[in-house]
Amino acid sequence: MRYVPETLYEKITKYDFSVVFISSLLCIIGLFNIYSATGTSTVVGVEGLFTRQLISVGIGVALMVVLSMIDYRKFGHLPYILYGISILLLLVVLVLGRSAYGARRWINIGFLNLQPSEIAKFSTILALARYFANDMNIEGYSLRDLLIPTIMVAVPAGLIVIQPDLGSALLLLISVFSLFLFLKMRKNSLIILAVVASIAAPVIYNFALKDYQRKRVMTFIDPSLDPKGAGYNSLQSKIAVGSGRLVGKGYMKGTQTHLNFLPEHHTDFIFSVHAEENGFVGSLFLLLLYALLLASGIRIASRAGDKFGVLVAVGFVAMLFWQAFINIGMVIGIMPVVGITLPFMSYGGTSVIMSFAIVGILQSISIRRYMF
């Protein structure tokens, strides 16, 4: 017989408050950084961003609470429905989406600029977890076995690339590949993929990437090749991080940020703002919070009561890890600049809402681990 906590009190007592506390603390730190980055900025268009982020955080927290109270095992075909809706939104944004910085990635719904790629990443993980939930394959998956899941990933990833948003597409592909590795792929399949990737990489670089994307790759290797162009963001970001030294310059005293040398400081480069103002000590504390958040997610996955819960938790933890790793790596110069937000920290309504949605589902899995 299985026992599942039903009353509100029982559900609250089974909460994994470490995940809620850490994600909330990251979000609060992010809000302080966004206020610092935009509060005294003279850059046109940043007015009111802090207020908009507060509204998005409120929506995200409410969604987190609702999802945590819903039994994830009763989702049924909902992951597939959500996946279909996200594909539809990706098609709509290509036609009716708002353009900025040469990309069409947002749908303006009044109080929020909806970013369908964030919903697509979330829904794809859920749909794949549902697909594999009832599969009892223990020998490992071949490339043929992964044909349908690969198509499920390729469709949203391809639509995201068209926007263009190479960073989000890359994040989705890496996260899903991590899930495939967890499910266990056959060795010969991994070898074939490695050979295909080594052949495809130069072809993609020369024929698929746009000029500015190739410049980003080259300036990642050597930012000094174009210090006032493609390498500018990376150089200014590293200057901001390094200038923080041990304990930072103090809150709202970052010169790189407030003199507007640091680009996109409220979104992609929010970690640079934090590092400049709080130094090595503050940056280390932030990295520790992310490590604890990921460890909590892994603990929830290890205790999940069914395969669907395990796969959902693993997929979401992988996505959070790679998103944080790529963003921070981009900021300190060990990854190319690809335009990925830092979870819970960066300005971005859809991003922070979906991050809290992930926490909500992780809580739902945690609450219902007591089954026997």
Secondary structure, 3 states (H helix, E strand, C coil): CCCCCCCHHHHHHCCCHHHHHHHHHHHHHHHHHHHHHHHCCCCCCCCCHHHHHHHHHHHHHHHHHHHHHCCHHHCCCHHHHHHHHHHHHHHHHHHHCEEECCEEEEEECCCCEECHHHHHHHHHHHHHHHHHHCCCCCCCECCCCCHHHHHHHHHHHHHHHHCCCHHHHHHHHHHHHHHHHHHCECHHHHHHHHHHHHHHHHHHHHHHCCHHHHHHHHHHHCHHHCCCCCCHHHHHHHHHHHHCCCCCCCCCCCHHHHCCCCCCCCCCCHHHHHHHHHHHHHHHHHHHHHHHHHHHHHHHHHHCCCHHHHHHHHHHHHHHHHHHHHHHHHHHCCCCCCCCCCCCCCCCHHHHHHHHHHHHHHHHHHHCCCCC
